[in-house]
Amino acid sequence: MALSTTGPLSMGDINVELGRTRTTSISLDAAENGSYATINQNSPSRPSSSNPASISEWRGYNHTAASSGGGSSGGGTVNTGVIWNDTGHTISATYMTIKANGTTVANITLPTLASGASFNFSTSYTNLIFSNGTFILDLYTPTTGLTSSNYFYMTAGYLSTNGYFSSTGSSLRATVTSSGPQYSIIIHIK
């Protein structure tokens, strides 16, 4: 159910819309930046992450708004992805895991990829899980062809930061963030 577009609007109303208890302590700034729940990009009205934060930004926000379809507008369930090897050399790993905002969206065997090659894979996630935030790529050992100077980034929708790989002992892990929705899983390894 969406927040009212007219009349009184309270911090409690925002808490309830975000799936929280009405009387829980809330900061508007933290709420609009997704600290309590990822802002639903399918909602036609949503708060701005710029300051100063105000209650009026929340008018009409619908935290459970469904997608009107896929494509460049985002939303829906996406079940394909692609990983590109742009490193200049062959890479291999036993398998890979991709996490979006703490939820595993892919856990698959990764074939050896020659430089310039790509690998299409199937997965499933909803736009609410993959809208913005933190994304982790784990390439499990033995992994060859990558060092700490290699990184990955995502190109579907808003560009992500560059996540440089480092060893966790059992995997090479890199983390990126994106300030806006990623409309599909398109990973480039450089």
Residue pairs with C-beta under 8 A, 6 or more apart in sequence:
1 17
1 62
1 64
2 17
2 43
2 45
2 60
2 61
2 62
2 65
3 9
3 13
3 14
3 17
3 58
3 59
3 60
3 61
3 62
4 13
4 59
4 60
5 45
5 59
5 60
6 59
9 55
9 56
9 58
9 59
10 55
11 26
11 28
11 55
12 22
12 23
13 22
13 58
14 26
14 28
14 31
14 55
14 58
14 61
15 21
15 22
15 23
15 24
15 26
16 22
17 58
17 61
17 62
17 63
18 31
18 36
18 37
18 63
19 37
19 63
20 26
20 36
20 37
26 36
27 35
27 53
28 47
28 53
28 54
28 55
29 51
29 53
30 36
31 47
31 53
32 39
32 47
32 48
32 49
32 53
32 57
32 58
33 49
34 49
34 132
34 133
37 63
38 101
38 128
38 129
38 131
38 132
38 133
39 46
39 47
39 131
39 132
40 46
40 61
40 62
40 63
40 64
40 65
40 128
40 131
41 74
41 75
41 127
41 131
41 132
41 180
41 181
42 62
42 65
42 66
42 67
42 68
42 74
42 75
42 127
42 128
43 60
43 61
43 62
43 63
43 65
44 60
44 62
44 65
45 59
45 60
45 61
45 62
46 61
47 53
47 57
47 58
47 61
48 57
49 179
66 75
67 73
67 74
67 75
67 76
67 127
68 75
69 75
69 76
70 76
70 78
70 183
71 183
72 183
74 127
74 131
74 157
74 181
74 183
75 127
76 126
76 127
77 124
77 125
77 126
77 127
78 123
78 124
78 125
78 127
78 130
78 183
78 184
78 185
79 122
79 123
79 124
80 120
80 121
80 122
80 123
80 184
80 185
81 98
81 106
81 120
81 121
81 122
81 123
81 184
81 185
81 186
81 187
82 118
82 119
82 120
82 121
82 185
82 186
82 187
83 96
83 110
83 113
83 118
83 119
83 121
83 187
83 188
83 189
84 117
84 118
84 186
84 187
84 188
84 189
85 91
85 113
85 114
85 115
85 116
85 117
85 118
85 189
86 115
86 116
86 188
86 189
86 190
87 115
87 145
87 146
87 150
87 189
87 190
88 115
89 115
89 145
90 112
90 113
90 114
90 115
90 144
90 145
91 112
91 113
91 139
91 143
91 144
91 145
91 146
91 189
92 110
92 111
92 112
92 113
92 143
92 144
92 145
93 110
93 139
93 140
93 141
93 142
93 143
93 144
93 172
94 109
94 110
94 140
94 141
94 142
94 143
95 107
95 108
95 109
95 110
95 140
96 106
96 107
96 108
96 110
96 137
96 138
96 139
96 140
97 104
97 106
97 107
97 136
97 137
97 138
97 140
97 171
98 104
98 105
98 106
98 107
98 123
98 135
98 136
98 137
98 138
98 185
98 187
99 105
99 135
99 136
99 138
100 125
100 129
100 130
100 133
100 134
100 135
100 182
101 129
101 130
101 131
101 133
101 134
101 135
102 134
103 125
103 129
105 123
105 124
105 125
105 129
105 130
105 185
106 121
106 123
106 185
108 121
108 122
108 123
110 119
110 139
111 119
113 119
123 185
125 185
127 181
130 181
130 182
130 185
131 181
131 182
132 158
132 178
132 179
132 180
132 181
132 182
133 177
133 178
134 175
134 176
134 177
135 154
135 160
135 163
135 175
135 176
135 177
135 178
135 182
136 173
136 174
136 175
137 152
137 163
137 173
137 174
137 175
137 176
137 187
138 168
138 171
138 172
138 173
139 146
139 165
139 171
139 172
139 173
140 170
140 171
141 170
141 171
141 172
143 171
143 172
146 165
146 172
146 189
147 165
148 164
148 165
148 166
149 164
150 164
150 165
150 189
150 190
151 162
151 163
151 164
151 165
151 174
151 189
151 190
152 162
152 163
152 165
152 174
152 176
152 187
152 188
152 189
152 190
153 159
153 160
153 161
153 162
153 163
153 176
153 187
153 188
153 190
154 160
154 176
154 178
154 182
154 185
154 186
154 187
154 188
155 186
155 188
156 182
156 183
156 184
156 185
156 186
157 178
157 180
157 181
157 182
157 183
157 184
158 178
158 179
158 180
158 181
158 182
159 178
160 176
160 177
160 178
160 182
161 176
161 177
161 178
162 176
162 190
163 174
163 175
163 176
164 174
165 172
165 173
165 174
166 172
166 173
166 174
167 173
